Amino acid sequence: MLPFFFLSKQLPDALIPTIPGPEMPLACLTDFRALAQERLPKSTWDFIEGGADDSFTRDDNIAAFKRKLFVAEHRIRLRPRYLKNVVNVDTRTTIQGEEITAPICISPTGFHCLVWPDGEMSTARAAQAAGVCYITSTFATCALEDIAATAPRGLRWFQLYVHPDRQLSKQLVQRVESLGFKALVITVDVPKLGNRRHDIRNQLDLKLNLLLKDFYWLKERTSMPYFQMSPIDSSICWNDLSWLQSITRLPIILKGILTKEDAELAVKHNIHGIIVSNHGGRQLDDVLASIDALAEVVAAVKGKMEVYLDGGIRTGNDVLKALALGAKCVFLGRPILWGLAYKGEDGVKELLNIIKNEFHTSMALTGCQSVAEISQDMIQFSRL
């Protein structure tokens, strides 16, 4: 047994967190977070990482998978099954009829050029290489034509904020459809921008520093600052969905649903899918963590549409828990920007590879040979 004085001198060094350098392989998604923070200006980092108000929901999204940081009645634990043949674990699945290599895709986040020079083009190439879906944001800083051209075989959906000028929105929807985007994702939880204190303190004004190239294209390619366009329509409601359905043949997905009431309305309005999401905790603080809202939404749709989850996914086990609770697929937001800030396309590819490998391991260690075998029997809600 080592003497106490030896332990007291050695343990602190061993417990000091280290930021992985070029000589140290990246082992998990949070390793990318440390490197991204090191590389980005403080105002950009705060814009990416910041939440609304006290950031309770932002942090709870992650904690809800483990229930380590906050007081809660239950925590989610796995129930592995052994002595099952897992020699050939298959992580492939489909979303909206399109095959992906794993149920781990990329959420819509804007302004990728803030963290890497060619922004969304790098993200699109990484998604194509990984064989997963990339939801491109309305607030992309690369032209949609360039994104489509740089990854022509990639599966892409488009996230839309409906513009007060419906003709502009119609032209944009028709444009993305002509470019080969396969679904239209309507973000429903931003009738007004959330109260993001970090951005206020940093006096961050993206409106004055960035151009929204896709809306400029619709305005005869003139340079028009974003703030002059007031691009989010606060009046959009359920009855407007029929108008959207009339202008496109693309399946429509609603992003930001958290309750059974809204899920039931989505079914009533013939929506094709729901992304359970609280906008990464950036909109309304003190709402449910995404994973805590998932089961209610899944139960409400009764198998009539696919349900996905966005928010708090950091490990392969998190992916498995979400699928066990009924998600068809999960989407990553902030981690993708960490990978992009670290090494552009290669950083995003490396990050996706790590979490896909983790998910493969999670499946094998719980006795699942295919994604279809993942069920609610594999999880347990245990009391703290």
GUPAKE-256330 format. One line per field, with one value per residue (C-alpha): x, y, z; residue number from 1. Coordinates in Angstrom, 1 decimal, m for minus. Last residue first. Layout:
N
c1 = c(X/...)
c2 = c(Y/...)
c3 = c(Z/...)
k = c(NUM/...)
//
This chain:
384
c1 = c(m31.7/m34.6/m34.1/m35.8/m34.8/m33.8/m33.4/m37.1/m37.8/m36.6/m33.5/m33.9/m34.7/m31.2/m29.6/m27.5/m28.5/m27.1/m26.5/m22.8/m23.0/m25.4/m23.3/m20.2/m21.8/m23.0/m19.5/m18.2/m20.9/m19.9/m16.2/m16.8/m19.0/m16.3/m13.6/m15.8/m16.6/m12.9/m11.9/m14.4/m13.1/m10.4/m11.2/m13.8/m15.8/m15.6/m16.9/m19.6/m20.7/m20.8/m23.2/m26.0/m26.2/m29.4/m30.9/m32.8/m36.0/m36.7/m38.9/m37.5/m35.1/m33.9/m33.1/m31.4/m29.2/m28.1/m27.2/m25.2/m23.2/m22.3/m22.9/m26.6/m28.0/m30.5/m32.3/m34.6/m36.5/m40.1/m41.3/m45.0/m48.2/m46.7/m49.1/m48.3/m49.1/m47.0/m43.8/m44.5/m44.8/m41.8/m39.6/m40.2/m37.7/m35.1/m35.6/m35.0/m38.3/m38.8/m37.1/m35.6/m37.5/m35.2/m31.5/m31.9/m30.5/m33.5/m36.0/m36.2/m38.4/m38.0/m41.3/m42.2/m44.4/m47.0/m50.6/m52.2/m54.0/m50.8/m49.0/m52.0/m51.5/m47.8/m48.8/m51.0/m48.5/m45.9/m42.3/m42.3/m39.3/m38.7/m41.7/m40.9/m42.6/m42.1/m41.2/m43.8/m43.8/m46.0/m49.3/m47.8/m46.6/m50.0/m51.6/m49.1/m50.5/m53.5/m51.1/m49.7/m47.3/m47.7/m44.2/m42.7/m38.9/m36.8/m36.7/m35.2/m33.4/m31.5/m30.0/m28.1/m28.9/m26.3/m28.2/m28.4/m31.8/m33.6/m33.9/m30.2/m30.0/m32.2/m29.8/m26.7/m27.7/m25.0/m22.9/m21.5/m24.4/m27.1/m24.5/m24.6/m22.8/m22.8/m20.8/m23.2/m26.3/m24.8/m24.1/m27.6/m29.5/m33.2/m34.9/m35.6/m39.3/m41.8/m38.8/m40.1/m41.6/m38.6/m40.0/m37.9/m38.4/m37.3/m35.2/m33.0/m32.2/m31.4/m34.8/m36.4/m34.1/m35.2/m38.9/m38.7/m36.7/m39.2/m42.1/m40.4/m39.8/m43.4/m44.5/m42.9/m43.1/m40.3/m40.9/m37.8/m36.9/m34.6/m33.5/m32.9/m29.8/m28.6/m25.2/m24.5/m23.9/m21.6/m19.8/m22.5/m25.4/m23.5/m22.5/m26.0/m27.3/m25.0/m22.7/m23.4/m26.3/m29.0/m31.9/m30.1/m28.9/m30.1/m27.4/m28.3/m25.7/m23.4/m20.2/m18.6/m21.8/m22.0/m18.4/m18.9/m22.0/m20.1/m17.2/m19.6/m21.4/m18.4/m15.8/m13.7/m14.4/m15.9/m17.9/m18.4/m20.8/m23.3/m26.4/m27.2/m29.5/m29.0/m26.6/m27.4/m26.9/m29.2/m26.3/m25.3/m28.3/m30.9/m33.7/m37.3/m38.2/m35.3/m33.7/m31.5/m27.9/m26.1/m25.5/m23.7/m22.2/m20.5/m23.2/m24.6/m26.4/m25.1/m25.9/m28.8/m28.0/m30.5/m29.4/m30.1/m32.1/m32.3/m35.3/m36.6/m34.4/m31.9/m29.6/m26.0/m25.8/m29.1/m27.3/m29.3/m31.1/m27.8/m27.2/m30.5/m30.5/m27.5/m29.3/m32.5/m31.0/m29.2/m30.0/m31.7/m31.5/m28.4/m24.9/m22.5/m22.4/m22.8/m20.5/m17.8/m18.2/m17.9/m14.9/m12.9/m12.5/m9.5/m9.3/m13.1/m13.0/m10.2/m12.1/m15.3/m13.6/m12.5/m16.2/m17.1/m15.0/m11.5/m9.4/m5.9/m3.1/m0.1/m2.1/m3.2/m5.9/m6.8/m5.9/m8.0/m6.1/m6.9/m3.6/m1.6/m3.7/m3.2/0.6/1.5/m1.3/m0.7/2.9/2.2/m0.4/2.1/1.4/0.0)
c2 = c(8.2/6.1/3.9/4.3/1.3/0.8/m2.1/m3.1/0.2/m1.3/m1.6/m4.7/m2.6/m1.0/m4.3/m6.9/m5.7/m7.5/m4.5/m4.6/m4.9/m2.0/0.3/m0.6/0.4/3.6/4.4/3.7/6.1/8.7/8.5/8.5/11.5/13.4/12.4/13.4/16.7/17.4/16.3/18.7/21.6/20.8/21.9/24.5/22.0/19.4/21.8/23.0/19.4/19.0/22.0/20.4/16.7/14.9/11.7/9.0/7.0/8.1/5.7/5.6/2.9/5.1/7.9/5.5/4.1/7.6/8.6/5.4/6.3/9.6/13.3/13.8/16.7/18.0/16.8/13.8/12.2/11.0/9.3/9.5/7.6/5.3/6.4/10.1/10.8/8.0/9.2/12.8/11.8/9.5/12.3/15.1/13.9/13.3/16.9/18.4/19.8/23.6/25.9/28.2/29.2/29.7/28.6/25.4/23.4/24.5/22.7/19.7/16.7/16.5/15.6/13.8/13.6/16.2/15.3/18.2/16.0/14.2/17.5/18.4/15.3/16.2/19.7/18.3/15.6/18.2/19.1/20.0/22.0/20.9/20.0/17.9/18.4/15.8/17.5/17.9/21.6/24.7/23.2/21.6/25.0/26.5/23.6/24.4/27.9/26.6/25.5/29.0/31.5/35.0/35.4/35.3/35.2/37.1/40.6/41.6/44.8/43.1/40.7/43.3/43.5/43.0/42.6/39.2/40.0/39.8/36.1/35.7/38.0/35.5/32.7/34.8/35.8/38.3/38.5/41.3/43.7/41.1/39.0/41.6/40.3/43.0/40.5/41.1/40.7/37.6/36.0/36.9/35.0/35.9/33.8/35.1/35.4/33.1/30.7/27.3/26.1/25.3/23.9/21.1/20.5/17.2/15.7/18.5/18.0/21.4/21.9/21.3/23.8/26.4/25.7/26.3/29.5/30.8/30.0/31.7/34.9/34.8/34.4/37.8/37.4/34.8/31.2/29.9/26.9/23.9/22.1/18.3/16.9/13.3/13.6/12.5/16.0/17.1/20.2/21.0/21.0/23.3/25.6/25.9/26.5/29.6/29.4/31.3/29.1/30.9/29.0/26.0/22.9/19.6/17.1/13.4/10.6/8.6/9.6/10.9/12.8/14.3/15.4/17.0/18.9/20.2/21.4/23.2/24.6/26.7/27.3/29.4/27.5/28.7/31.8/30.3/27.8/30.7/28.6/25.3/22.7/19.4/16.7/13.0/10.0/7.0/5.2/4.5/6.3/4.9/7.2/6.3/9.3/8.2/4.8/2.6/1.3/0.4/m3.3/m5.4/m8.5/m10.5/m9.6/m13.1/m13.0/m14.4/m11.1/m8.7/m5.2/m3.2/0.5/3.2/6.4/8.4/9.1/11.6/14.5/16.8/18.2/17.5/13.7/12.8/10.7/11.3/14.3/16.0/16.7/18.4/19.8/22.0/23.8/23.8/25.6/28.1/30.9/33.1/31.3/29.2/30.1/27.5/28.7/32.5/32.2/30.6/33.3/36.1/34.4/34.0/30.4/28.1/27.1/26.7/24.3/22.3/21.8/20.9/18.4/16.4/16.5/14.4/11.5/9.9/12.5/11.1/12.9/14.1/16.9/18.1/16.9/19.5/18.0/17.8/17.7/14.5/12.7/15.8/16.0/12.3/12.1/14.3/13.2/9.6/9.7/11.4/8.7/5.8/3.4/0.0)
c3 = c(m7.0/m8.2/m11.3/m14.6/m16.6/m20.2/m22.6/m22.4/m24.2/m27.4/m29.6/m31.8/m34.9/m34.6/m35.4/m33.5/m30.1/m27.0/m24.7/m25.1/m28.8/m29.2/m26.9/m28.9/m32.2/m30.5/m29.4/m32.9/m34.3/m31.6/m32.6/m36.3/m36.1/m34.3/m36.8/m39.7/m38.1/m37.5/m41.0/m42.5/m40.4/m38.0/m34.4/m35.2/m37.3/m34.6/m32.0/m34.4/m34.8/m31.0/m30.7/m32.8/m33.0/m34.2/m33.0/m35.0/m34.8/m31.3/m29.3/m25.7/m26.7/m29.5/m27.1/m24.6/m27.4/m28.6/m25.1/m24.8/m27.9/m26.1/m26.1/m27.1/m25.1/m27.6/m30.7/m30.8/m33.7/m34.1/m37.2/m38.0/m37.4/m34.7/m32.0/m32.4/m28.7/m27.3/m29.1/m27.9/m24.2/m24.4/m25.8/m23.4/m20.8/m23.6/m24.8/m21.3/m20.2/m20.2/m17.7/m20.3/m23.5/m26.5/m26.3/m24.3/m27.3/m29.3/m27.0/m29.3/m30.1/m33.9/m35.4/m38.6/m41.7/m40.8/m41.8/m39.9/m37.4/m36.7/m35.9/m33.7/m31.7/m31.3/m30.2/m27.4/m26.5/m25.7/m26.6/m30.3/m31.5/m35.0/m37.3/m40.3/m43.7/m46.5/m49.7/m52.5/m51.9/m52.3/m51.0/m47.9/m46.9/m47.3/m45.3/m42.5/m42.2/m40.2/m37.4/m36.8/m38.3/m36.9/m35.5/m39.0/m38.7/m41.3/m40.0/m43.4/m42.5/m39.7/m42.2/m44.0/m47.7/m50.3/m53.6/m55.2/m56.8/m53.5/m53.7/m53.7/m50.7/m48.8/m49.5/m48.7/m45.2/m44.7/m41.6/m39.4/m38.7/m38.0/m36.2/m33.4/m30.4/m27.7/m25.6/m22.6/m24.9/m26.6/m23.2/m21.9/m24.6/m24.0/m26.7/m30.2/m30.9/m32.6/m32.4/m31.2/m34.5/m36.6/m39.9/m41.4/m45.1/m46.5/m49.3/m50.5/m54.1/m55.4/m57.0/m53.6/m52.0/m54.6/m54.3/m50.5/m51.0/m53.6/m51.3/m48.3/m50.3/m51.5/m47.9/m47.0/m43.2/m43.6/m42.4/m40.6/m42.7/m42.0/m45.1/m45.3/m47.0/m47.8/m49.4/m52.9/m54.3/m51.4/m52.7/m55.2/m52.7/m50.3/m53.1/m54.4/m50.9/m50.6/m47.6/m44.4/m43.5/m41.5/m43.1/m41.6/m43.5/m41.9/m42.6/m42.9/m42.4/m44.6/m42.8/m46.0/m47.0/m43.5/m43.6/m47.1/m45.8/m42.7/m44.8/m47.2/m44.1/m43.0/m45.7/m43.4/m40.1/m36.8/m37.8/m41.3/m39.7/m39.2/m38.4/m36.8/m38.2/m36.5/m37.9/m37.9/m35.6/m36.4/m38.1/m41.7/m43.2/m45.5/m46.9/m46.4/m44.3/m42.0/m42.4/m40.3/m40.3/m37.1/m38.0/m35.4/m37.0/m34.2/m31.8/m31.1/m27.8/m24.5/m22.8/m22.4/m21.1/m19.1/m19.4/m16.8/m17.0/m13.8/m11.6/m9.0/m10.0/m8.3/m10.8/m11.9/m12.0/m13.7/m16.4/m19.6/m18.0/m17.3/m21.0/m21.7/m18.2/m19.0/m21.9/m19.9/m16.9/m19.1/m16.6/m19.3/m22.6/m23.5/m24.6/m26.1/m29.7/m29.1/m26.1/m28.2/m30.9/m28.3/m26.7/m29.9/m31.0/m30.9/m27.2/m27.0/m30.0/m28.4/m25.1/m27.0/m29.2/m26.1/m25.0/m28.0/m26.9/m27.4/m29.2/m29.7/m27.8/m29.8/m31.5/m28.1/m25.8/m23.1/m19.7/m16.7/m13.4/m11.6/m12.2/m11.0/m7.9/m7.2/m7.0/m4.1/m1.8/m2.8/m1.9/1.5/2.2/1.9/m0.9/0.0)
k = c(384/383/382/381/380/379/378/377/376/375/374/373/372/371/370/369/368/367/366/365/364/363/362/361/360/359/358/357/356/355/354/353/352/351/350/349/348/347/346/345/344/343/342/341/340/339/338/337/336/335/334/333/332/331/330/329/328/327/326/325/324/323/322/321/320/319/318/317/316/315/314/313/312/311/310/309/308/307/306/305/304/303/302/301/300/299/298/297/296/295/294/293/292/291/290/289/288/287/286/285/284/283/282/281/280/279/278/277/276/275/274/273/272/271/270/269/268/267/266/265/264/263/262/261/260/259/258/257/256/255/254/253/252/251/250/249/248/247/246/245/244/243/242/241/240/239/238/237/236/235/234/233/232/231/230/229/228/227/226/225/224/223/222/221/220/219/218/217/216/215/214/213/212/211/210/209/208/207/206/205/204/203/202/201/200/199/198/197/196/195/194/193/192/191/190/189/188/187/186/185/184/183/182/181/180/179/178/177/176/175/174/173/172/171/170/169/168/167/166/165/164/163/162/161/160/159/158/157/156/155/154/153/152/151/150/149/148/147/146/145/144/143/142/141/140/139/138/137/136/135/134/133/132/131/130/129/128/127/126/125/124/123/122/121/120/119/118/117/116/115/114/113/112/111/110/109/108/107/106/105/104/103/102/101/100/99/98/97/96/95/94/93/92/91/90/89/88/87/86/85/84/83/82/81/80/79/78/77/76/75/74/73/72/71/70/69/68/67/66/65/64/63/62/61/60/59/58/57/56/55/54/53/52/51/50/49/48/47/46/45/44/43/42/41/40/39/38/37/36/35/34/33/32/31/30/29/28/27/26/25/24/23/22/21/20/19/18/17/16/15/14/13/12/11/10/9/8/7/6/5/4/3/2/1)
//
